Amino acid sequence: MIAVIRPYCDADIDAVTVIWLDSWRSTGISSSATLEELRERWPTELAKGWVVDVAVHGSDITGFIAIHENCIEQLFIAPVFQGQRIGKLLLDHAKIKIPAGFHLTTARDSADAR
C-alpha cells in the first residue's frame, strides 16, 4: 500500500477521532473515553500546540501522528490498515520533522502498540 502524508485539516476531525478511538480499542487496553469526548478534546490539544499530519490512501485517512515540540503525542493507525507499514511511514515522517530525535511513550501493556 502506498500512503501519502499530508497536514491535518479541520475537515479531518471525524476521521482522526474515530481512528484514535478504534485504534486504542484495538490494543485491548480498556479506556472509558468516548468518541464525543475525543471530539471535544481534539481542538484543545491543537490549541496547545499539537502539529498533526495524516496518512492517506486514496480518499481514506489511514492514520495520524500528533507532534508537540520533540514529543510524539499520538500515533494511531485505523485497525483495518494496521500491519501495512503506515506506522513506520509516520515515524519516518517524524524523523524528518524532528531530526534531533523525539520522545515517544506507548501503552506498556500492549505489544502491538510498542
Rosetta constraint file for C-alpha pairs under 8 A:
AtomPair CA 1 CA 57 HARMONIC 7.71 0.50
AtomPair CA 1 CA 84 HARMONIC 6.84 0.50
AtomPair CA 2 CA 57 HARMONIC 6.61 0.50
AtomPair CA 3 CA 55 HARMONIC 5.92 0.50
AtomPair CA 3 CA 56 HARMONIC 5.26 0.50
AtomPair CA 3 CA 57 HARMONIC 4.69 0.50
AtomPair CA 3 CA 58 HARMONIC 7.87 0.50
AtomPair CA 3 CA 86 HARMONIC 7.17 0.50
AtomPair CA 4 CA 55 HARMONIC 5.50 0.50
AtomPair CA 4 CA 56 HARMONIC 5.17 0.50
AtomPair CA 4 CA 57 HARMONIC 6.47 0.50
AtomPair CA 5 CA 53 HARMONIC 6.48 0.50
AtomPair CA 5 CA 54 HARMONIC 5.57 0.50
AtomPair CA 5 CA 55 HARMONIC 4.53 0.50
AtomPair CA 5 CA 56 HARMONIC 6.27 0.50
AtomPair CA 5 CA 90 HARMONIC 7.55 0.50
AtomPair CA 5 CA 93 HARMONIC 7.93 0.50
AtomPair CA 6 CA 53 HARMONIC 5.52 0.50
AtomPair CA 6 CA 54 HARMONIC 5.53 0.50
AtomPair CA 6 CA 55 HARMONIC 6.59 0.50
AtomPair CA 6 CA 56 HARMONIC 7.52 0.50
AtomPair CA 7 CA 52 HARMONIC 6.26 0.50
AtomPair CA 7 CA 53 HARMONIC 4.29 0.50
AtomPair CA 7 CA 54 HARMONIC 6.12 0.50
AtomPair CA 8 CA 12 HARMONIC 6.52 0.50
AtomPair CA 8 CA 52 HARMONIC 5.38 0.50
AtomPair CA 8 CA 53 HARMONIC 4.91 0.50
AtomPair CA 8 CA 54 HARMONIC 5.76 0.50
AtomPair CA 9 CA 13 HARMONIC 7.72 0.50
AtomPair CA 12 CA 16 HARMONIC 6.12 0.50
AtomPair CA 13 CA 17 HARMONIC 6.02 0.50
AtomPair CA 13 CA 39 HARMONIC 7.28 0.50
AtomPair CA 13 CA 42 HARMONIC 7.82 0.50
AtomPair CA 14 CA 18 HARMONIC 6.18 0.50
AtomPair CA 14 CA 39 HARMONIC 7.56 0.50
AtomPair CA 15 CA 19 HARMONIC 6.19 0.50
AtomPair CA 15 CA 61 HARMONIC 6.66 0.50
AtomPair CA 16 CA 20 HARMONIC 5.96 0.50
AtomPair CA 16 CA 61 HARMONIC 7.50 0.50
AtomPair CA 16 CA 63 HARMONIC 7.22 0.50
AtomPair CA 16 CA 64 HARMONIC 6.83 0.50
AtomPair CA 17 CA 21 HARMONIC 6.24 0.50
AtomPair CA 17 CA 35 HARMONIC 6.73 0.50
AtomPair CA 17 CA 38 HARMONIC 6.17 0.50
AtomPair CA 17 CA 39 HARMONIC 6.17 0.50
AtomPair CA 17 CA 42 HARMONIC 7.75 0.50
AtomPair CA 18 CA 22 HARMONIC 5.93 0.50
AtomPair CA 18 CA 35 HARMONIC 6.75 0.50
AtomPair CA 19 CA 23 HARMONIC 5.59 0.50
AtomPair CA 19 CA 62 HARMONIC 7.81 0.50
AtomPair CA 19 CA 63 HARMONIC 6.78 0.50
AtomPair CA 19 CA 76 HARMONIC 6.72 0.50
AtomPair CA 19 CA 77 HARMONIC 6.50 0.50
AtomPair CA 19 CA 78 HARMONIC 4.98 0.50
AtomPair CA 19 CA 79 HARMONIC 7.75 0.50
AtomPair CA 20 CA 24 HARMONIC 6.11 0.50
AtomPair CA 20 CA 76 HARMONIC 5.94 0.50
AtomPair CA 20 CA 77 HARMONIC 7.75 0.50
AtomPair CA 20 CA 78 HARMONIC 7.75 0.50
AtomPair CA 21 CA 25 HARMONIC 6.19 0.50
AtomPair CA 21 CA 33 HARMONIC 7.67 0.50
AtomPair CA 21 CA 34 HARMONIC 7.44 0.50
AtomPair CA 21 CA 35 HARMONIC 6.56 0.50
AtomPair CA 21 CA 38 HARMONIC 7.77 0.50
AtomPair CA 22 CA 26 HARMONIC 6.15 0.50
AtomPair CA 22 CA 78 HARMONIC 6.79 0.50
AtomPair CA 22 CA 79 HARMONIC 6.82 0.50
AtomPair CA 23 CA 27 HARMONIC 6.80 0.50
AtomPair CA 23 CA 76 HARMONIC 6.05 0.50
AtomPair CA 23 CA 77 HARMONIC 6.10 0.50
AtomPair CA 23 CA 78 HARMONIC 5.58 0.50
AtomPair CA 23 CA 79 HARMONIC 5.56 0.50
AtomPair CA 24 CA 28 HARMONIC 7.58 0.50
AtomPair CA 24 CA 29 HARMONIC 7.25 0.50
AtomPair CA 24 CA 76 HARMONIC 7.62 0.50
AtomPair CA 25 CA 29 HARMONIC 6.47 0.50
AtomPair CA 25 CA 30 HARMONIC 6.88 0.50
AtomPair CA 25 CA 31 HARMONIC 7.48 0.50
AtomPair CA 26 CA 79 HARMONIC 6.61 0.50
AtomPair CA 27 CA 110 HARMONIC 6.04 0.50
AtomPair CA 27 CA 112 HARMONIC 6.48 0.50
AtomPair CA 27 CA 113 HARMONIC 6.63 0.50
AtomPair CA 28 CA 110 HARMONIC 7.48 0.50
AtomPair CA 29 CA 109 HARMONIC 7.18 0.50
AtomPair CA 29 CA 110 HARMONIC 7.22 0.50
AtomPair CA 33 CA 37 HARMONIC 6.30 0.50
AtomPair CA 33 CA 38 HARMONIC 7.00 0.50
AtomPair CA 34 CA 38 HARMONIC 6.37 0.50
AtomPair CA 35 CA 39 HARMONIC 6.15 0.50
AtomPair CA 36 CA 40 HARMONIC 6.22 0.50
AtomPair CA 37 CA 41 HARMONIC 6.06 0.50
AtomPair CA 38 CA 42 HARMONIC 5.94 0.50
AtomPair CA 39 CA 43 HARMONIC 7.60 0.50
AtomPair CA 40 CA 44 HARMONIC 7.55 0.50
AtomPair CA 41 CA 45 HARMONIC 6.40 0.50
AtomPair CA 42 CA 46 HARMONIC 6.35 0.50
AtomPair CA 43 CA 47 HARMONIC 6.10 0.50
AtomPair CA 44 CA 48 HARMONIC 6.29 0.50
AtomPair CA 45 CA 49 HARMONIC 6.62 0.50
AtomPair CA 45 CA 50 HARMONIC 5.91 0.50
AtomPair CA 46 CA 50 HARMONIC 4.70 0.50
AtomPair CA 46 CA 51 HARMONIC 6.96 0.50
AtomPair CA 49 CA 68 HARMONIC 5.90 0.50
AtomPair CA 50 CA 66 HARMONIC 5.71 0.50
AtomPair CA 50 CA 67 HARMONIC 5.40 0.50
AtomPair CA 50 CA 68 HARMONIC 4.85 0.50
AtomPair CA 50 CA 73 HARMONIC 7.78 0.50
AtomPair CA 51 CA 66 HARMONIC 5.51 0.50
AtomPair CA 51 CA 67 HARMONIC 5.11 0.50
AtomPair CA 51 CA 68 HARMONIC 6.19 0.50
AtomPair CA 52 CA 64 HARMONIC 6.89 0.50
AtomPair CA 52 CA 65 HARMONIC 5.61 0.50
AtomPair CA 52 CA 66 HARMONIC 4.35 0.50
AtomPair CA 52 CA 67 HARMONIC 6.30 0.50
AtomPair CA 53 CA 64 HARMONIC 5.71 0.50
AtomPair CA 53 CA 65 HARMONIC 5.54 0.50
AtomPair CA 53 CA 66 HARMONIC 6.69 0.50
AtomPair CA 54 CA 61 HARMONIC 6.55 0.50
AtomPair CA 54 CA 62 HARMONIC 7.46 0.50
AtomPair CA 54 CA 63 HARMONIC 5.77 0.50
AtomPair CA 54 CA 64 HARMONIC 4.23 0.50
AtomPair CA 54 CA 65 HARMONIC 6.46 0.50
AtomPair CA 55 CA 61 HARMONIC 5.77 0.50
AtomPair CA 55 CA 62 HARMONIC 5.47 0.50
AtomPair CA 55 CA 63 HARMONIC 5.13 0.50
AtomPair CA 55 CA 64 HARMONIC 5.87 0.50
AtomPair CA 55 CA 86 HARMONIC 7.22 0.50
AtomPair CA 55 CA 90 HARMONIC 7.27 0.50
AtomPair CA 56 CA 60 HARMONIC 5.52 0.50
AtomPair CA 56 CA 61 HARMONIC 4.43 0.50
AtomPair CA 56 CA 62 HARMONIC 5.53 0.50
AtomPair CA 56 CA 63 HARMONIC 7.36 0.50
AtomPair CA 57 CA 61 HARMONIC 6.47 0.50
AtomPair CA 57 CA 62 HARMONIC 6.62 0.50
AtomPair CA 62 CA 77 HARMONIC 5.89 0.50
AtomPair CA 62 CA 78 HARMONIC 5.43 0.50
AtomPair CA 62 CA 81 HARMONIC 6.24 0.50
AtomPair CA 62 CA 86 HARMONIC 7.63 0.50
AtomPair CA 63 CA 75 HARMONIC 7.48 0.50
AtomPair CA 63 CA 76 HARMONIC 5.46 0.50
AtomPair CA 63 CA 77 HARMONIC 4.02 0.50
AtomPair CA 63 CA 78 HARMONIC 5.69 0.50
AtomPair CA 63 CA 86 HARMONIC 7.17 0.50
AtomPair CA 63 CA 87 HARMONIC 7.67 0.50
AtomPair CA 64 CA 74 HARMONIC 7.66 0.50
AtomPair CA 64 CA 75 HARMONIC 5.79 0.50
AtomPair CA 64 CA 76 HARMONIC 5.63 0.50
AtomPair CA 64 CA 77 HARMONIC 6.60 0.50
AtomPair CA 64 CA 90 HARMONIC 7.40 0.50
AtomPair CA 65 CA 72 HARMONIC 7.13 0.50
AtomPair CA 65 CA 73 HARMONIC 7.63 0.50
AtomPair CA 65 CA 74 HARMONIC 5.54 0.50
AtomPair CA 65 CA 75 HARMONIC 4.44 0.50
AtomPair CA 65 CA 76 HARMONIC 6.70 0.50
AtomPair CA 65 CA 90 HARMONIC 6.56 0.50
AtomPair CA 66 CA 72 HARMONIC 5.94 0.50
AtomPair CA 66 CA 73 HARMONIC 5.39 0.50
AtomPair CA 66 CA 74 HARMONIC 4.95 0.50
AtomPair CA 66 CA 75 HARMONIC 6.48 0.50
AtomPair CA 67 CA 71 HARMONIC 5.70 0.50
AtomPair CA 67 CA 72 HARMONIC 4.52 0.50
AtomPair CA 67 CA 73 HARMONIC 5.49 0.50
AtomPair CA 67 CA 74 HARMONIC 7.16 0.50
AtomPair CA 67 CA 94 HARMONIC 7.98 0.50
AtomPair CA 68 CA 72 HARMONIC 6.47 0.50
AtomPair CA 68 CA 73 HARMONIC 6.55 0.50
AtomPair CA 70 CA 98 HARMONIC 6.49 0.50
AtomPair CA 70 CA 101 HARMONIC 6.99 0.50
AtomPair CA 70 CA 102 HARMONIC 4.72 0.50
AtomPair CA 70 CA 103 HARMONIC 6.24 0.50
AtomPair CA 71 CA 102 HARMONIC 5.30 0.50
AtomPair CA 71 CA 103 HARMONIC 4.60 0.50
AtomPair CA 71 CA 104 HARMONIC 6.03 0.50
AtomPair CA 72 CA 102 HARMONIC 6.88 0.50
AtomPair CA 72 CA 103 HARMONIC 6.16 0.50
AtomPair CA 72 CA 104 HARMONIC 5.24 0.50
AtomPair CA 72 CA 105 HARMONIC 7.85 0.50
AtomPair CA 73 CA 104 HARMONIC 7.13 0.50
AtomPair CA 75 CA 87 HARMONIC 7.47 0.50
AtomPair CA 75 CA 90 HARMONIC 7.91 0.50
AtomPair CA 76 CA 87 HARMONIC 7.52 0.50
AtomPair CA 77 CA 81 HARMONIC 6.50 0.50
AtomPair CA 77 CA 82 HARMONIC 5.90 0.50
AtomPair CA 77 CA 86 HARMONIC 7.11 0.50
AtomPair CA 77 CA 87 HARMONIC 6.67 0.50
AtomPair CA 78 CA 82 HARMONIC 6.32 0.50
AtomPair CA 81 CA 86 HARMONIC 7.56 0.50
AtomPair CA 82 CA 86 HARMONIC 7.22 0.50
AtomPair CA 82 CA 87 HARMONIC 7.83 0.50
AtomPair CA 85 CA 89 HARMONIC 6.26 0.50
AtomPair CA 86 CA 90 HARMONIC 6.22 0.50
AtomPair CA 87 CA 91 HARMONIC 6.13 0.50
AtomPair CA 88 CA 92 HARMONIC 6.00 0.50
AtomPair CA 89 CA 93 HARMONIC 6.19 0.50
AtomPair CA 90 CA 94 HARMONIC 6.27 0.50
AtomPair CA 91 CA 95 HARMONIC 6.31 0.50
AtomPair CA 92 CA 96 HARMONIC 6.56 0.50
AtomPair CA 93 CA 97 HARMONIC 6.37 0.50
AtomPair CA 94 CA 98 HARMONIC 5.83 0.50
AtomPair CA 94 CA 99 HARMONIC 7.95 0.50
AtomPair CA 95 CA 99 HARMONIC 5.26 0.50
AtomPair CA 95 CA 101 HARMONIC 6.73 0.50
AtomPair CA 95 CA 102 HARMONIC 7.75 0.50
AtomPair CA 98 CA 102 HARMONIC 6.49 0.50
AtomPair CA 106 CA 110 HARMONIC 7.84 0.50
AtomPair CA 106 CA 113 HARMONIC 6.12 0.50
AtomPair CA 106 CA 114 HARMONIC 5.80 0.50
AtomPair CA 107 CA 113 HARMONIC 6.43 0.50
AtomPair CA 107 CA 114 HARMONIC 7.25 0.50
AtomPair CA 108 CA 114 HARMONIC 7.62 0.50
AtomPair CA 110 CA 114 HARMONIC 6.48 0.50
